[in-house]
Amino acid sequence: MNQQMGDTFLISIIGRDKVGVVSAVSNYLFEAGANLADCAFAVLGEGFEFSCVAEFTAEMEQEELETGLNDLELLDGARITVSKFPFKLLRGDSGTITHVVEISGGDRPGLVARMSEVLVDYGANIVRMSSRRVTSVGGGFDYRTRFAINVAEPITGIEAALYNTAGSLRLECSFEKV
């Protein structure tokens, strides 16, 4: 089935991390005629996750795109998903990052749930979130969780609520305007 001109696809790839994955994928997509909109790449343990929205100006079949990505040697064994992207590419105001919140310290199950509840209470939209485990000085592990958010001015109360919630979990918190 041929797609109409201007089709947009969401491409999601999860596989074993190797040097050159982003280069191989982005090169293939460029050669296939894609213009990349929003993209994200993260190393997750020994694996990686790459996702992007690819807009095509010429006709492109979804199956051809999937086959081409599956043929890339660096993606051997990766899970590749290609699907139609039904949303507009331009972000609304709530997609603009206005502040960054970083929480750090030991492992606290429920951290993301508790902090995101605070953000919802103050009408903040999470634009990006990342969490990573890092080796601590004593040989154990600490965690760094970062929320890039959009919150409308005035922001009265949100900073104190975030610090209080982090403190109740015995974690450190920073909050800064972008």
Phi, psi and omega in degrees: 000124179280140176271154178284159177305143176083015178296149180232133182238147169263124180245127180232128182228130176232127181197188177284132182291134177215148176298131176102359182300310182298318179298313182296314182293312183294325176296313179302313182296320177299312180297331179279354177096019181270144168252121183278130174265232180296136180222153175214143175222138177212140169276129180236098186062234177272357182255185176216161172228128177234130175220147179202159171255122182244125181253129181252136177265343177247167180300135179214131176270137180303317181297322179295320179296313178299315180298315180299318179292318179297334180281349179289125183302320181293345180259013180304124180083359181283154172267116183244127178235128176236125179217156179298137179256109188271005186256159176292152182276336180283133179279147171279178181302325183289353178266002179267130180283124178251333183213157175235132177245129176235130180244135180219152179146199183290176181290125179227095177306136181091359182304308183298318179298313182295314182292321180292330175297319177299315180299318178297317181302332181254013176071023181272135177262129176281118180270319176214149176218140174218150177218138179217150178262132180232149179288131179270170182302321182279003179097350177275207181230143169243166180235145175236117179244129185236127176247120170263118191235164170241120177223134183284146174285150355283152184257025183310124174095332185294319181298314179296320179296320178294315179297318180295318180293315177299316179299320179295339177263006183058046179236159177269151182221140169230149183220121180220147176281141180271000000 
